[in-house]
């Protein structure tokens, strides 16, 4: 069985479900760290890749939310160690050029996440129906 990498869609859904609509000023870093630990227990992995980290922080809208996101993300291991070699970009380009049957456009983030996962011989857990296989 391959090791699992969590996609941004998994982190965001869990983040939003755990938040339950509460304002960020009513939350603390310990809350989001606990959420991350819960997700890690549920999915039995703490692995993410650099693009997942970047997509997660790119979605924040305030300094408080960023602090909370950092505490959440700190619980995960960025297994590519923030290194994306040229071969990963070539593989991402190859993946992007495969037109799926449903005709939906590919997303850059998903293509590079898939390419990194391919290099590391990992599977990706994603809620995105169009995530490249």
C-alpha positions, 0 to 999 in steps of 0.5 A, a space after each residue: 500500500 502506497 503512502 498517502 499525501 493529503 490534497 488541499 481539498 481535504 485540508 480545507 474541507 476539514 478546516 471548514 467543518 472543524 471551524 463550524 462558521 465560528 469567527 477567527 477571532 474566537 479561535 486559538 492556535 491550539 484549536 487549529 492544531 487539534 483539528 490537524 491532529 484529528 485529520 491526521 488520525 482520521 486519514 492516517 497520514 500527516 504528509 502534504 507537499 509544498 503546493 498544498 501548503 502554498 494553496 492553503 496559506 494563499 486562501 487566508 484573508 486576515 492575519 489572524 486566519 494566517 496565524 491559525 493556518 500556520 498552527 494547523 499546517 505545522 502539524 503536517 510534514 511537507 515531504 518534498 522539503 520545499 524542493 520541486 525538481 525540473 523533472 516534476 515540472 516536466 511530469 506536471 506538464 505531461 499530466 496537464 496535456 492529458 485531456 480528461 474524458 469529462 473535458 474539464 480543464 486541469 489545474 496547475 496545483 493539481 498537476 504538480 501535486 500529482 507529479 510530486 506524488 508520482 516521484 515519491 510513489 505516493 497516492 493522493 487523497 483528494 475530494 476534487 473529482 477532476 484531480 489527475 489520476 
